[in-house]
């Protein structure tokens, strides 16, 4: 059974940084691309970043490119999202997602506020 658990969210001020983590289990993590999504308040869920199974290939939403970095540790079965220069518009619940099985974590709240 796939299990994805996000952590690392919190309340920060504009310009600050956070790193999100996703602990994965129940599937062959190293063989699967992974994604981060987010859902801002009152809006639909949106793709933030994607990473290939080996970690060599990544892509980002235009709104976060240059500020966010997705990475993974295939030994620790963990996915990460380094978020720098956070902006008010980054406030959202962030979700770890396994595309091959359309499996989701429960999310972690990131709030950027003055």
WOURTA-V177091 format. One record per backbone hydrogen bond with DSSP energy under -1.0 kcal/mol. CO is the residue of the C=O (numbers start at 0). NH is the residue of the N-H. Records with the same first field share a line. If there is no record, write none. Layout:
CO->NH / NH
This chain:
2->24
4->22
6->20
9->110
11->112
12->15
15->85
17->82
19->80
20->6
21->78
22->4
24->2
26->28
27->30
28->31
33->50
34->96
35->47 / 48
36->94
37->45
38->92
39->42
45->37
47->60
48->35
49->58
50->33
56->51
58->49
60->63 / 64
63->66 / 67
66->83
68->81
70->79
72->77
76->23
77->72
78->21
79->70
80->19
81->68
82->17
85->14
86->89
87->90
91->109
92->38
93->107
94->36
95->104
96->34
97->102
102->97
107->93
109->91
110->11
